[in-house]
Amino acid sequence: MEQAVSTKAAGNVRLVYILYLVGLVVGVTALVGLVMAYINKGDSDSVAASHYRFQIRTFWIGLLMMVIGVITTPIILGWFVFLFWTIWLIIRCVKGLNYLEKGLAHPEPATWMFG
């Protein structure tokens, strides 16, 4: 049986997703979200922990994509990498928020794709 996420934990998880989305405009908020996810993951229930794992992986995989985008920008490919990263991040955050609103653990927190 799935464990329900506490109201406080759900609020923190939701805030990290929002910080990631705001990070598309104000980059430093994504870093704040990453720190929050690392701080809260240790003492959270299993539902929140799955979301924190997904969020932490979202940050690091996204950072890898950004590095690849910067490296490949001189050959135009980088702009497509940046576009893909933006769409990828939005989809991951929206899907994560959707699972959270339903009170569900993230089913695939280790995925590299859209989740």
One Martini backbone bead per residue (centre of mass of N, CA, C, O) as a GRO file, in nm:
protein
  115
    1MET     BB    1   0.096   0.036   0.022
    2GLU     BB    2   0.069   0.364  -0.016
    3GLN     BB    3   0.215   0.642   0.098
    4ALA     BB    4   0.146   0.935   0.232
    5VAL     BB    5   0.189   1.266   0.194
    6SER     BB    6   0.276   1.526   0.352
    7THR     BB    7   0.207   1.855   0.362
    8LYS     BB    8   0.495   1.961   0.398
    9ALA     BB    9   0.634   1.785   0.185
   10ALA     BB   10   0.459   1.874  -0.052
   11GLY     BB   11   0.542   2.172  -0.038
   12ASN     BB   12   0.847   2.126  -0.089
   13VAL     BB   13   0.826   1.976  -0.356
   14ARG     BB   14   0.670   2.195  -0.506
   15LEU     BB   15   0.883   2.418  -0.474
   16VAL     BB   16   1.103   2.283  -0.641
   17TYR     BB   17   0.952   2.278  -0.907
   18ILE     BB   18   0.911   2.585  -0.920
   19LEU     BB   19   1.210   2.663  -0.912
   20TYR     BB   20   1.279   2.525  -1.178
   21LEU     BB   21   1.088   2.693  -1.356
   22VAL     BB   22   1.206   2.971  -1.275
   23GLY     BB   23   1.498   2.894  -1.377
   24LEU     BB   24   1.443   2.974  -1.677
   25VAL     BB   25   1.483   3.286  -1.581
   26VAL     BB   26   1.613   3.228  -1.279
   27GLY     BB   27   1.872   3.026  -1.231
   28VAL     BB   28   1.921   3.017  -0.910
   29THR     BB   29   1.660   2.859  -0.824
   30ALA     BB   30   1.757   2.576  -0.900
   31LEU     BB   31   1.977   2.562  -0.683
   32VAL     BB   32   1.787   2.591  -0.445
   33GLY     BB   33   1.625   2.335  -0.509
   34LEU     BB   34   1.858   2.137  -0.481
   35VAL     BB   35   1.921   2.193  -0.185
   36MET     BB   36   1.641   2.120  -0.078
   37ALA     BB   37   1.641   1.826  -0.174
   38TYR     BB   38   1.889   1.734  -0.012
   39ILE     BB   39   1.788   1.814   0.272
   40ASN     BB   40   1.492   1.654   0.258
   41LYS     BB   41   1.547   1.346   0.174
   42GLY     BB   42   1.629   1.204   0.451
   43ASP     BB   43   1.338   1.305   0.617
   44SER     BB   44   1.137   1.138   0.430
   45ASP     BB   45   0.907   1.002   0.273
   46SER     BB   46   0.864   0.793   0.006
   47VAL     BB   47   0.725   0.994  -0.179
   48ALA     BB   48   0.917   1.236  -0.149
   49ALA     BB   49   1.181   1.083  -0.214
   50SER     BB   50   1.112   1.030  -0.512
   51HIS     BB   51   1.102   1.330  -0.590
   52TYR     BB   52   1.384   1.414  -0.501
   53ARG     BB   53   1.534   1.226  -0.688
   54PHE     BB   54   1.415   1.342  -0.948
   55GLN     BB   55   1.516   1.636  -0.902
   56ILE     BB   56   1.816   1.582  -0.883
   57ARG     BB   57   1.839   1.451  -1.163
   58THR     BB   58   1.732   1.688  -1.323
   59PHE     BB   59   1.961   1.878  -1.266
   60TRP     BB   60   2.211   1.706  -1.363
   61ILE     BB   61   2.108   1.641  -1.646
   62GLY     BB   62   2.063   1.935  -1.728
   63LEU     BB   63   2.357   2.023  -1.696
   64LEU     BB   64   2.468   1.835  -1.910
   65MET     BB   65   2.303   1.958  -2.141
   66MET     BB   66   2.423   2.242  -2.118
   67VAL     BB   67   2.713   2.167  -2.179
   68ILE     BB   68   2.655   2.047  -2.456
   69GLY     BB   69   2.531   2.308  -2.570
   70VAL     BB   70   2.781   2.487  -2.544
   71ILE     BB   71   2.975   2.310  -2.714
   72THR     BB   72   2.756   2.300  -2.977
   73THR     BB   73   2.696   2.596  -3.069
   74PRO     BB   74   2.903   2.648  -3.308
   75ILE     BB   75   2.719   2.406  -3.471
   76ILE     BB   76   2.405   2.475  -3.376
   77LEU     BB   77   2.313   2.229  -3.200
   78GLY     BB   78   2.286   2.374  -2.920
   79TRP     BB   79   2.004   2.504  -2.969
   80PHE     BB   80   1.855   2.229  -2.966
   81VAL     BB   81   1.940   2.149  -2.684
   82PHE     BB   82   1.806   2.387  -2.538
   83LEU     BB   83   1.520   2.326  -2.633
   84PHE     BB   84   1.500   2.042  -2.519
   85TRP     BB   85   1.558   2.117  -2.223
   86THR     BB   86   1.313   2.296  -2.180
   87ILE     BB   87   1.096   2.085  -2.242
   88TRP     BB   88   1.197   1.867  -2.046
   89LEU     BB   89   1.165   2.030  -1.785
   90ILE     BB   90   0.866   2.094  -1.800
   91ILE     BB   91   0.762   1.804  -1.815
   92ARG     BB   92   0.887   1.699  -1.552
   93CYS     BB   93   0.748   1.901  -1.362
   94VAL     BB   94   0.453   1.847  -1.438
   95LYS     BB   95   0.453   1.544  -1.378
   96GLY     BB   96   0.542   1.567  -1.085
   97LEU     BB   97   0.303   1.743  -0.992
   98ASN     BB   98   0.086   1.539  -1.068
   99TYR     BB   99   0.172   1.316  -0.874
  100LEU     BB  100   0.158   1.488  -0.618
  101GLU     BB  101  -0.149   1.568  -0.633
  102LYS     BB  102  -0.218   1.247  -0.609
  103GLY     BB  103  -0.007   1.121  -0.390
  104LEU     BB  104   0.237   1.016  -0.557
  105ALA     BB  105   0.487   0.851  -0.644
  106HIS     BB  106   0.746   0.833  -0.836
  107PRO     BB  107   0.779   0.578  -1.072
  108GLU     BB  108   1.065   0.718  -1.224
  109PRO     BB  109   1.332   0.863  -1.076
  110ALA     BB  110   1.574   0.741  -1.286
  111THR     BB  111   1.508   0.885  -1.531
  112TRP     BB  112   1.606   1.060  -1.840
  113MET     BB  113   1.349   1.149  -1.928
  114PHE     BB  114   1.014   1.259  -1.865
  115GLY     BB  115   0.865   1.057  -1.641
   0.00000   0.00000   0.00000
